């Protein structure tokens, strides 16, 4: 599963907060279906070109 998330690096909000907000929005809208697994933190960090720790904190 590929996440369609765009992070704004010029925003004053931390990347982990942006990622958290986007993941929350997706989950509340039903974008991963119930029971569907999210990609691993390693996959998300590679896809978004951010540190894995940032993904884990989100």
C-alpha positions in Angstrom: 0.0 0.0 0.0 1.4 3.3 -1.0 0.4 6.4 1.0 -0.6 9.4 -0.9 0.8 11.9 1.5 2.7 15.2 0.7 4.6 16.9 3.5 5.4 20.6 3.3 9.0 21.0 4.4 8.7 24.8 4.4 5.8 24.7 6.9 6.6 25.7 10.5 4.7 22.5 11.7 7.0 19.6 12.4 7.0 16.8 9.8 5.9 14.2 12.4 2.8 16.4 13.2 2.0 16.8 9.5 2.4 13.0 9.0 0.2 12.3 12.1 -2.5 14.7 10.9 -2.5 13.1 7.4 -2.6 9.5 8.7 -5.4 10.5 11.1 -7.4 12.1 8.3 -6.9 9.1 6.1 -8.0 6.6 8.8 -11.1 8.7 9.7 -12.1 8.9 6.1 -11.8 5.1 5.8 -8.9 5.1 3.4 -7.3 2.1 4.6 -10.2 -0.3 4.8 -10.8 -2.0 8.2 -8.3 -4.8 8.7 -6.0 -3.4 5.9 -2.4 -3.0 7.1 -0.5 0.2 6.9 3.0 0.1 5.3 5.9 -0.4 7.6 7.7 2.6 9.1 10.7 1.8 6.9 8.6 1.9 3.7 6.9 5.2 4.7 10.3 6.8 5.6 11.7 5.8 2.2 8.6 6.9 0.3 8.5 10.3 2.0 12.3 10.7 2.2 12.2 11.3 6.0 13.8 9.7 8.9 12.3 6.5 10.2 12.2 8.0 13.7 9.9 10.7 12.4 7.5 8.1 11.1 7.6 6.2 14.4 6.9 9.3 16.4 4.0 10.1 14.2 
